[in-house]
Amino acid sequence: MNNIINKNSLIGFLMAGDPDLDTTKNCIISMAQAGAGLVELGIPFSDPIAESTVIQSANIRALKSGTYLNGIFSMIEELRKITDIPVIFHSYINPVFNYGYENFFKMCAQTKVAGIVIPDLPYEEKSEIKEYADKYGVHIISFVVPTSEDRIKQIAKEATGFIYFVPSIGSTSALGDNSREVMSDIELIKQVTDIPIALGFGINTPAQAEYFSKIADGIIIGNAIVKIVEKHGNDSPSYVFDYVKEMKAVLK
């Protein structure tokens, strides 16, 4: 399977169904038109323990609007009539398990969902879904966090699609304070793989985007986009377009 981001990729996060699936679809289209290279699409879950309070609230709003996997897949089928922008899912293991691994990854293939990030699936347990992901050509996107050098290298060596590097656990604003450590860890990753590296969390300004795009191959923007959707609701797509366009403009 090929890499799914390139150098200077902007990855934008949206929660599917916040405030409804039509708005999600239109926001994805806006992001594609504004220059985003990939969309990370959250699957709503009742207990999103690894998320910021901003994204936890988006989960609640999406669940209250009646968002479920069948509807999400139907929305992406409609989306594919308009854009082929790469999409990956961000999901906890429970919704995938309940849907059925075979059915889930088959539907990913049918709707051209390129990969999935699962925060509560440890690296050591990815074999639980790997058979199905491989069968349908869906990347299991590897999280890498600051830990031992051996573990960073071990996870990076087996990564496909791209590496989702999280530089500061529990923080969404400390990237600037940790830039030296970020650079050191990325150098470790590059010793064992040439898979592209995307950097999150906490990037929300053009200055941050420009700075960290020189360190990593892509940047991931989550909270800032979700806040736009929270504020503007059904009118969000035009605001999302303007924001993504501004952020993408600095990625040279």
C-alpha positions as CSV (number, residue, x, y, z in Angstrom):
1,M,0.0,0.0,0.0
2,N,1.3,3.5,-0.9
3,N,1.8,6.4,1.4
4,I,-1.3,8.6,1.7
5,I,0.3,12.0,2.4
6,N,3.0,14.0,0.7
7,K,5.4,16.7,1.9
8,N,3.6,19.8,3.2
9,S,0.3,18.0,3.6
10,L,-2.3,19.7,5.7
11,I,-4.6,17.2,7.5
12,G,-7.8,18.5,8.9
13,F,-9.9,16.8,11.5
14,L,-13.7,16.8,11.5
15,M,-16.2,14.9,13.7
16,A,-18.7,13.1,11.5
17,G,-22.2,14.3,12.2
18,D,-21.3,17.5,14.0
19,P,-23.7,19.2,13.7
20,D,-25.1,16.8,11.0
21,L,-23.7,14.7,8.2
22,D,-24.6,17.1,5.4
23,T,-22.5,19.8,7.0
24,T,-19.7,17.3,7.5
25,K,-19.8,16.4,3.8
26,N,-19.8,20.1,2.8
27,C,-16.9,20.9,5.2
28,I,-14.8,18.1,3.7
29,I,-15.5,19.5,0.2
30,S,-14.5,22.9,1.4
31,M,-11.3,21.5,2.9
32,A,-10.4,19.8,-0.4
33,Q,-11.0,23.0,-2.3
34,A,-8.9,24.9,0.1
35,G,-5.9,22.6,-0.4
36,A,-6.1,20.1,2.4
37,G,-4.3,16.9,1.5
38,L,-6.3,14.5,3.8
39,V,-9.3,14.6,6.1
40,E,-9.3,12.7,9.4
41,L,-12.9,11.9,10.1
42,G,-13.9,11.1,13.7
43,I,-16.5,8.4,14.3
44,P,-18.6,9.5,17.3
45,F,-18.1,7.5,20.5
46,S,-19.6,7.9,24.0
47,D,-16.3,7.6,25.8
48,P,-13.5,9.4,23.8
49,I,-10.9,9.2,26.6
50,A,-7.9,10.4,24.5
51,E,-9.5,13.6,23.2
52,S,-9.5,17.2,24.1
53,T,-12.5,18.7,25.7
54,V,-13.3,20.4,22.4
55,I,-13.4,17.1,20.5
56,Q,-15.2,15.3,23.4
57,S,-18.0,17.9,23.0
58,A,-18.1,17.3,19.3
59,N,-18.6,13.6,20.0
60,I,-21.6,14.4,22.1
61,R,-23.1,16.7,19.6
62,A,-22.7,14.1,16.8
63,L,-24.2,11.3,18.9
64,K,-27.2,13.6,19.8
65,S,-27.7,14.2,16.1
66,G,-28.1,10.4,15.5
67,T,-24.8,9.8,13.7
68,Y,-23.9,6.1,13.2
69,L,-21.6,4.2,10.9
70,N,-24.1,3.3,8.2
71,G,-24.9,7.0,7.8
72,I,-21.2,8.0,7.8
73,F,-20.5,5.4,5.0
74,S,-23.5,6.7,3.0
75,M,-22.3,10.3,3.4
76,I,-18.8,9.3,2.1
77,E,-20.4,7.5,-0.9
78,E,-22.1,10.8,-1.7
79,L,-18.8,12.7,-1.1
80,R,-17.0,10.4,-3.7
81,K,-19.2,11.8,-6.4
82,I,-17.6,15.2,-5.8
83,T,-14.1,14.7,-4.5
84,D,-11.4,12.0,-4.2
85,I,-9.6,13.7,-1.3
86,P,-8.1,10.9,0.9
87,V,-10.1,10.2,4.1
88,I,-9.0,8.3,7.2
89,F,-11.2,7.4,10.1
90,H,-10.4,8.3,13.7
91,S,-12.2,5.8,15.9
92,Y,-12.1,3.9,19.1
93,I,-12.1,0.1,18.7
94,N,-15.6,-0.4,20.1
95,P,-17.6,1.0,17.1
96,V,-15.4,-0.9,14.7
97,F,-15.8,-4.1,16.7
98,N,-19.6,-3.7,17.0
99,Y,-19.9,-3.1,13.3
100,G,-17.9,-6.2,12.6
101,Y,-14.3,-6.1,11.4
102,E,-15.0,-7.7,8.0
103,N,-18.0,-5.4,7.3
104,F,-16.2,-2.3,8.5
105,F,-13.1,-2.7,6.4
106,K,-15.1,-3.9,3.4
107,M,-17.1,-0.7,3.5
108,C,-13.9,1.3,3.9
109,A,-12.6,-0.1,0.7
110,Q,-15.9,0.5,-1.1
111,T,-16.0,4.2,0.0
112,K,-12.2,4.7,-0.6
113,V,-11.4,5.3,3.1
114,A,-7.6,5.0,3.1
115,G,-6.9,4.3,6.7
116,I,-7.9,4.3,10.4
117,V,-6.4,5.7,13.6
118,I,-7.5,3.9,16.7
119,P,-6.2,5.6,19.9
120,D,-7.2,2.8,22.3
121,L,-5.7,-0.1,20.2
122,P,-2.2,-0.7,21.5
123,Y,0.5,-1.4,19.0
124,E,0.9,-4.9,20.5
125,E,-2.8,-5.7,19.8
126,K,-3.1,-4.4,16.2
127,S,-3.2,-8.0,15.0
128,E,-6.8,-8.0,16.1
129,I,-7.7,-6.0,13.0
130,K,-4.7,-6.3,10.7
131,E,-6.0,-9.3,8.8
132,Y,-9.1,-7.4,7.7
133,A,-7.3,-4.1,7.1
134,D,-4.7,-5.8,4.9
135,K,-7.4,-7.8,3.0
136,Y,-9.2,-4.6,2.0
137,G,-6.1,-2.4,1.6
138,V,-6.8,0.0,4.5
139,H,-3.8,1.4,6.4
140,I,-3.7,1.1,10.2
141,I,-2.1,4.5,11.0
142,S,0.5,4.2,13.7
143,F,0.6,6.6,16.6
144,V,4.1,7.4,17.8
145,V,4.5,9.3,21.1
146,P,7.6,10.3,23.1
147,T,8.8,7.1,24.8
148,S,11.9,4.9,24.7
149,E,14.0,5.0,21.6
150,D,13.6,1.3,21.0
151,R,9.8,1.5,21.1
152,I,9.7,4.5,18.8
153,K,11.8,2.7,16.3
154,Q,9.8,-0.5,16.6
155,I,6.5,1.1,15.9
156,A,7.9,3.3,13.1
157,K,9.5,0.4,11.3
158,E,6.1,-1.3,10.8
159,A,4.1,1.8,9.9
160,T,2.3,2.3,6.7
161,G,0.4,5.2,5.1
162,F,2.0,7.8,7.3
163,I,3.1,8.1,11.0
164,Y,0.9,10.1,13.3
165,F,3.3,11.7,15.7
166,V,2.0,13.1,19.0
167,P,4.8,15.1,20.6
168,S,3.2,16.0,23.9
169,I,0.8,13.6,25.6
170,G,-2.1,15.5,27.4
171,S,-1.1,18.8,25.9
172,T,-2.5,20.7,23.0
173,S,-0.5,23.9,23.3
174,A,3.1,22.9,24.2
175,L,4.5,22.2,20.8
176,G,6.6,25.4,20.7
177,D,8.2,24.6,24.1
178,N,9.1,21.1,22.9
179,S,10.5,21.7,19.4
180,R,14.0,20.4,20.2
181,E,12.5,17.1,21.6
182,V,10.2,16.9,18.6
183,M,13.1,17.2,16.2
184,S,15.1,14.5,18.1
185,D,12.2,12.0,18.0
186,I,11.5,12.6,14.3
187,E,15.2,12.0,13.6
188,L,14.8,8.6,15.4
189,I,11.8,7.7,13.2
190,K,13.7,8.6,10.1
191,Q,16.5,6.3,11.0
192,V,14.2,3.3,10.4
193,T,11.7,4.4,7.8
194,D,11.0,6.8,5.0
195,I,7.2,6.8,5.7
196,P,5.9,10.4,5.9
197,I,5.5,11.9,9.4
198,A,2.5,14.1,10.3
199,L,2.6,16.2,13.4
200,G,-0.2,16.9,15.9
201,F,-1.7,18.0,18.3
202,G,-1.9,21.7,19.1
203,I,-1.2,23.4,15.8
204,N,-3.7,26.2,15.1
205,T,-2.0,29.3,13.8
206,P,-0.2,29.9,10.5
207,A,3.1,30.6,12.3
208,Q,2.9,27.2,14.0
209,A,2.0,25.5,10.8
210,E,4.9,27.1,8.9
211,Y,7.4,26.3,11.6
212,F,6.5,22.7,12.2
213,S,6.0,21.9,8.5
214,K,9.8,22.4,8.2
215,I,10.2,19.5,10.7
216,A,7.5,17.1,9.7
217,D,6.0,16.1,6.3
218,G,2.5,17.1,7.3
219,I,0.6,18.9,10.0
220,I,-2.6,17.8,11.7
221,I,-5.2,20.4,12.7
222,G,-8.1,19.3,14.9
223,N,-9.3,21.6,17.7
224,A,-9.2,24.7,15.6
225,I,-11.5,23.3,12.9
226,V,-13.8,21.7,15.4
227,K,-14.2,25.0,17.1
228,I,-15.2,26.6,13.8
229,V,-17.9,24.0,13.4
230,E,-19.1,24.4,16.9
231,K,-19.4,28.2,16.5
232,H,-20.9,28.3,13.0
233,G,-22.9,25.0,12.7
234,N,-24.5,24.5,9.3
235,D,-22.8,27.7,8.0
236,S,-19.4,26.2,8.8
237,P,-18.2,25.1,5.3
238,S,-17.3,28.6,4.1
239,Y,-15.5,29.4,7.4
240,V,-13.6,26.1,7.3
241,F,-12.6,26.9,3.7
242,D,-11.1,30.3,4.7
243,Y,-9.3,28.9,7.7
244,V,-7.7,25.9,5.8
245,K,-6.8,28.1,2.9
246,E,-4.9,30.5,5.2
247,M,-3.1,27.6,6.9
248,K,-2.2,25.9,3.7
249,A,-0.8,29.1,2.2
250,V,2.2,28.9,4.6
251,L,3.1,25.3,3.7
252,K,5.7,25.9,1.0
